[in-house]
Amino acid sequence: AWFSDGREIEVGGAPTHFGPLSLRVRSEATSGRIRAHLQPPTRDPWGAIKLRLPHPEGQRMTEVTVNGERWDEVDAEREWVLLRPGAQSYDVVVHYR
């Protein structure tokens, strides 16, 4: 239900060991995608973030873009998008089928 079409989730300034993290997720499940905007912690090195975005009807990830570029660091079985340090923010779009 968390990722049902039209639903939004927003977490601002969540404390982590590496500093605050913010995340906004919007489901467009009926159109076959979920969008996320993530602002990672500011302290280095934070390693990697595994962003899990499961489709509410169990559809499989078919394509992922991060900041407008095709992204291959994905584990479709676990529904993870792996984000590594390097950007001030990440705009993630996951397409499903």
N, C-alpha and C positions, 0 to 999 in steps of 0.2 A: 504494500500500500504506500510505502514511503516514496516510491518512484512511479506512482500512477500518473497518467497523463495530466499535465497542467499543474502538478504539485511542485512546490519549491521548498528547498531546505537551505537555511543560511546559518552559518556559524561564524561569528566574528571574534577575532582575537583569542582563540582557544590556546591556553598555555601548553607549551611543549618544552622539553629539555633544551631545545635550540631557539626558543623564542616563540612568540605568538604566531598562529596559523589561522587564516580565514578561508572559508569555502562557501560558495553559493552554487547550488545545483538546481537545474530546471529540467523537468521531464517533458519531452515531446514524444512520448511513447507511441501514440497512434501514428505519428509521422516517422517512426523508426529511429529516433535518436534521443539522447540525453546530453545536455550541455552542462559543463561545470567551469567555474572560474575559481582558481586557487591562488592565494598569496602565501608562499611558503615562509617558514621561519627565516629570520634575517641573520642569525648567527651561523657561522660555518664551523665545521662541515656537517651538514645535516644528512648526508648520505643519499637516501632515496625515499620517496613516498610511494606507497602502493595505494592508488585510488581505486576503490571498488565501486563500480556502477552497474549493478544487475538490472536487466530489463524486468519490469513487473510481471510479464507473461512468460519469462524464461527464454526469450529469443536470444540468439547467439550474436556476439559482436562480429561485425563483418569489416569494419573500417574505423580507424581512429585518427583524428587530427589533433595536433597540439600547436597552438599559436599559428594556425593556418597551414601547417605542414603535415604531410602524411607521417604517421607515427608507428613504428614497428615494435617498440618496447611494450608489448601487450601479452598478457596471458589470458586468452579467451576462455579457457576452461575454468579459471578461478575468477574471471571477470575483473581483472586488474589492468590498470594502466600504470606503468612505472615511470615516475617523474624523477629526474636527477637534477642536482643543483645547476644553475646557470642562467636562469631567467628570473626577473623580478616578479612575474606572475605567469600563470598558465591558463590559457583558454582551451579547454578540452571538449571535443565533440565526438561522441561515440555513436556509430550507426549500427543498427541491428537488423536482422532478418529472421 
